[in-house]
Amino acid sequence: MSLKNDLYLRAHKGEKLERYPVWLMRQAGRILPEYRAVRSKMGGFKELVETPEFAAEVTIQPVDILDVDAAIIFSDILVVPEAMGLPYQMSEQRGPWFENTIRTEEQFALLDKKIDVHERLSYVFEALKLTKKELKDRVPLIGFAGAPWTIFCYMVEGKGSKTFSESRKLLYTKPDLAHELLNRISDVTIDYLKGQLEAGADALQLFDSWAGILGREQYAKFGISYIKKIAEAFEGVPLTVFSKGAVASLEDIAKLPCSALGLDWSMDIRTTRELVAETKTLQGNLDPCVLYGTAEFIQKATINMLKSFESHRHIVNLGHGVYPDIDPEKVKVFIKTVKNYEF
């Protein structure tokens, strides 16, 4: 059965659009009271991720409430290291935390070598199947994973960091170990994303949240090369790569074999469009903090962004995930402004 609203997928293909599609990173939860009501039934964030019926419910909420043009499965990028044998905890106060880390060859050897991704991440695949069924072909469903470099950072640091010095140190002191770990992450991620497509995802996105902490040369070697490996496994699949903060590497990112590039608010749309011409779709990139402004301010800033595109091959989004204390009504102003904008 064909989708009732396929704008998002048509944008990936560079097909003619009647308007720009719009959705938000981290739209499934955070800002919605309806999400918090479901969350209150669970023991915490991780329990919600691992309960397919509730994960499916909060995935669909922004489609019903915010009227976005795509749904993205409610999950977490850290399910991949957990599937590899490195479990994590999620704390409201300090965020993700790993009891064990990978900083030596001995620690790397403790990771599970052969894993059944379908068995270990069955809850994600079940959530995708339930979501696909309940969406009733209204909008596309996006699956996702963390890019290898970002997953590497969490596995080495064991938590979030301002500097990720342990991760960066490993690139200099033990580059062979770094490449081994990045390769292992990449292989598991490919299997995981293939499973998401089989479970009903219509498109995929790779999130490289910590791309911007590396210089161009290092990101090419330890970041982009592994994203390329993953992208090459999904030829013909709508795939967005979002390398947050990697402004110095835009020229290299533009050459990746993916259909769309996500831009944060520090990345210039015109510059990136010149790099990709009409070969790729761009996604983004309103500063989420704009949504703290008045309705009139949000409308003006959104229209200014839309006017800057210079191509209809664009998916509208924020330059990062929507912040949890933003008023959902302000988000609706942003979405309605995009939908009412005439080419």
Buried (B, 14 or more C-beta within 10 A) or exposed (E): EEBEBBBBBBBBEBEEBEBBBBBBBBBBBBBBEBBEEBBEEBEEBBEBBBBBEBBBBBBBBBBEBBBBBBBBBBBBBBBBBBBBBBEBBBEEEEEBBBEBBBBEEEBBEEBEEEBEBBEBBBBBBBBBBBBBEBBEBBBBBBBBBBBBBBBBBBBBBBBBBEEBEBBBBBBEEBEEBBBBBBBBBBBBBBBBBBBBBEBBBBBBBBBBBBBBBBEBEBBBBBBBBBBBBBBEBBEEBBBBBBBBBBBBBBEBBBEBBBBBBBBBBBBEBEEBBEBBEEEBBBBBBBBBEBBBBEBEBBBBBBBEBBEEBEBBBBBBBBBBBBBEEBEBEBBBBBBBBBBEBEE
